[in-house]
Amino acid sequence: MPLPPIATTGLPEIAGGTRDGSTVAMHNNESRAEGALASRGSRQVLTFSLGREIYGVDILRVKEIRGWSPVTRIPQSPASLLGVLNLRGAIVPIIDLRVRFALANADFNAMTVIIVLSLQTGQGQRECGVVVDNVKDVVDIALENIRPVPSMSGNDASEFIEGITTVDEQMLILLNPDDLVARDLSPAALPDQAA
């Protein structure tokens, strides 16, 4: 299944400079990218949509973007944990962000994408995939334009939202990947990533 078109301007190197079917591998040179962004006072964010809302994660946390493929369900796992995939020998949990955000379910189609993220957990560095409606673009965000999340009673969203900004007149919600999936990926819910 081919990937939906995404802008490659500003993307880190893509494996071999091409897409190999359903996967775009992200090879980040973190020290080079971090230095360049810090000198500009900005950061690069991969944007994606869920319904009509646009979200973003730091591009340095993105390991891979791949088209939707069926997963193996884990019994008695949280509702948002769809299951696991074997990605080149690593068993990677896959989380449906629509379920995690209590949004209406959507059918998985040719535009549905899994973004594989690199996470820092209590057990060390892990990979986790999140299912989103589609990938939009990679954008530069000026650090001074990122606003804190307003406090809302009875809402735990601020635990995984880093901030809010605007891009092209549209609100962009910046997510913290580690906190976003922490409760779904407790040590009991996580399989060992070595296959």
C-alpha positions as CSV (number, residue, x, y, z in Angstrom):
1,M,0.0,0.0,0.0
2,P,1.6,3.3,-1.0
3,L,2.1,6.1,1.5
4,P,0.1,9.2,1.2
5,P,2.1,12.0,-0.3
6,I,4.1,14.0,2.3
7,A,6.3,16.9,1.9
8,T,10.0,16.0,2.2
9,T,11.3,19.5,2.6
10,G,13.1,19.7,5.9
11,L,12.9,15.9,6.5
12,P,15.9,14.2,7.9
13,E,17.6,11.7,5.5
14,I,15.2,9.1,4.2
15,A,16.6,5.7,3.8
16,G,18.3,5.5,0.4
17,G,16.6,8.8,-0.5
18,T,13.5,6.8,-1.6
19,R,10.4,5.2,-0.1
20,D,10.6,1.4,-0.1
21,G,6.9,0.5,-0.6
22,S,5.0,1.3,2.6
23,T,7.8,2.6,4.8
24,V,9.7,5.8,5.1
25,A,12.6,5.3,7.4
26,M,13.8,8.3,9.3
27,H,17.6,8.5,10.0
28,N,18.1,11.5,12.3
29,N,21.5,13.1,12.8
30,E,20.4,14.4,16.2
31,S,23.5,16.5,17.1
32,R,23.6,18.2,13.7
33,A,19.8,18.9,13.7
34,E,19.6,20.0,17.3
35,G,22.5,22.4,16.8
36,A,21.0,23.9,13.7
37,L,17.6,24.3,15.3
38,A,18.9,25.8,18.5
39,S,20.9,28.4,16.6
40,R,17.6,29.5,14.9
41,G,15.5,29.3,18.1
42,S,13.1,26.9,16.5
43,R,12.3,23.2,16.2
44,Q,11.1,21.0,13.5
45,V,7.8,19.2,14.0
46,L,6.1,16.5,12.0
47,T,2.4,17.4,11.8
48,F,-0.5,15.0,11.4
49,S,-4.3,15.1,11.6
50,L,-6.9,13.3,13.7
51,G,-10.3,14.4,12.4
52,R,-10.2,18.2,11.8
53,E,-7.4,18.9,14.4
54,I,-3.7,19.1,13.6
55,Y,-1.1,17.7,16.0
56,G,2.6,17.6,16.0
57,V,5.6,15.7,17.4
58,D,9.3,16.7,17.4
59,I,10.8,15.3,14.2
60,L,13.8,14.0,16.2
61,R,11.5,11.5,17.9
62,V,10.2,10.1,14.6
63,K,11.9,6.8,13.6
64,E,9.6,5.8,10.7
65,I,6.4,6.6,8.9
66,R,4.6,3.6,7.4
67,G,1.2,2.9,5.9
68,W,-1.4,1.0,8.0
69,S,-1.0,-2.7,8.3
70,P,-2.9,-5.1,10.6
71,V,-1.5,-5.7,14.1
72,T,-1.5,-8.7,16.5
73,R,-3.9,-8.0,19.3
74,I,-2.7,-8.5,22.9
75,P,-5.3,-9.9,25.3
76,Q,-6.6,-7.7,28.1
77,S,-4.6,-4.7,26.9
78,P,-5.9,-1.1,27.1
79,A,-8.5,-0.2,24.5
80,S,-6.1,2.3,22.8
81,L,-3.4,-0.3,22.5
82,L,-4.4,-1.9,19.2
83,G,-1.7,-4.6,19.3
84,V,1.9,-5.1,18.2
85,L,3.9,-5.3,14.9
86,N,7.2,-6.9,14.2
87,L,9.3,-4.2,12.6
88,R,12.6,-5.6,11.5
89,G,12.9,-7.9,14.5
90,A,11.5,-5.4,17.1
91,I,8.1,-6.0,18.6
92,V,6.5,-2.5,18.6
93,P,3.2,-1.7,20.4
94,I,0.7,0.3,18.2
95,I,-1.6,2.8,19.8
96,D,-4.7,4.3,18.2
97,L,-4.6,8.0,19.0
98,R,-8.3,8.4,18.2
99,V,-9.2,6.0,21.0
100,R,-6.5,7.6,23.3
101,F,-8.1,11.0,22.7
102,A,-11.7,9.7,23.0
103,L,-12.5,10.7,19.4
104,A,-15.0,9.1,17.1
105,N,-13.7,5.9,15.5
106,A,-12.6,6.1,11.9
107,D,-12.1,3.4,9.3
108,F,-8.5,2.6,8.5
109,N,-7.9,3.4,4.8
110,A,-5.1,4.2,2.3
111,M,-4.4,7.5,4.1
112,T,-4.1,6.0,7.6
113,V,-0.5,6.1,8.8
114,I,1.5,4.6,11.6
115,I,4.2,7.0,13.0
116,V,6.9,5.0,14.8
117,L,8.3,7.1,17.7
118,S,11.4,6.7,19.8
119,L,10.4,7.0,23.5
120,Q,12.2,7.4,26.8
121,T,10.6,5.2,29.4
122,G,11.5,3.9,32.8
123,Q,12.8,0.8,31.1
124,G,15.0,2.7,28.7
125,Q,14.5,3.7,25.1
126,R,11.6,2.0,23.4
127,E,9.8,2.3,20.1
128,C,6.0,2.8,19.8
129,G,3.7,3.3,16.8
130,V,0.8,5.7,16.9
131,V,-2.0,5.4,14.3
132,V,-3.1,8.8,12.8
133,D,-5.5,9.8,10.0
134,N,-2.7,11.2,7.8
135,V,0.6,12.9,7.9
136,K,0.7,16.6,6.8
137,D,4.1,18.2,6.7
138,V,7.3,19.0,8.6
139,V,7.3,22.6,9.8
140,D,9.7,24.9,11.7
141,I,8.1,26.3,14.9
142,A,9.7,29.4,16.5
143,L,10.1,28.6,20.2
144,E,8.7,32.0,21.2
145,N,5.5,31.2,19.4
146,I,4.7,28.1,21.5
147,R,2.1,28.8,24.2
148,P,1.4,26.8,27.3
149,V,-1.7,24.7,27.6
150,P,-4.5,26.5,29.4
151,S,-5.5,24.7,32.6
152,M,-8.9,22.9,32.4
153,S,-10.4,21.2,35.4
154,G,-11.1,17.5,35.1
155,N,-8.9,17.2,32.0
156,D,-5.6,15.4,32.0
157,A,-4.6,16.5,28.5
158,S,-2.0,18.9,29.8
159,E,0.0,15.8,30.9
160,F,0.9,15.0,27.3
161,I,0.5,18.4,25.5
162,E,3.7,20.4,25.4
163,G,2.1,23.5,24.0
164,I,-0.1,25.1,21.4
165,T,0.9,27.3,18.4
166,T,-0.4,28.3,15.0
167,V,0.8,27.3,11.6
168,D,-0.8,28.9,8.5
169,E,-3.7,30.3,10.6
170,Q,-4.5,26.9,12.1
171,M,-4.0,25.7,15.7
172,L,-1.3,23.1,16.1
173,I,-1.2,21.0,19.3
174,L,2.3,19.9,20.2
175,L,2.5,16.5,21.9
176,N,5.0,15.0,24.3
177,P,5.4,11.4,22.9
178,D,6.8,10.0,26.2
179,D,3.8,11.2,28.3
180,L,1.3,10.6,25.5
181,V,1.7,6.8,25.6
182,A,3.0,6.3,29.2
183,R,-0.2,4.9,30.7
184,D,-0.9,2.6,27.8
185,L,2.6,1.2,27.8
186,S,3.1,0.2,31.4
187,P,5.7,-2.5,31.9
188,A,3.0,-5.1,32.1
189,A,1.4,-4.0,28.8
190,L,4.8,-3.8,26.9
191,P,6.2,-6.9,25.3
192,D,9.9,-7.2,25.2
193,Q,11.0,-5.5,21.9
194,A,13.5,-8.1,20.9
195,A,11.8,-10.7,18.7
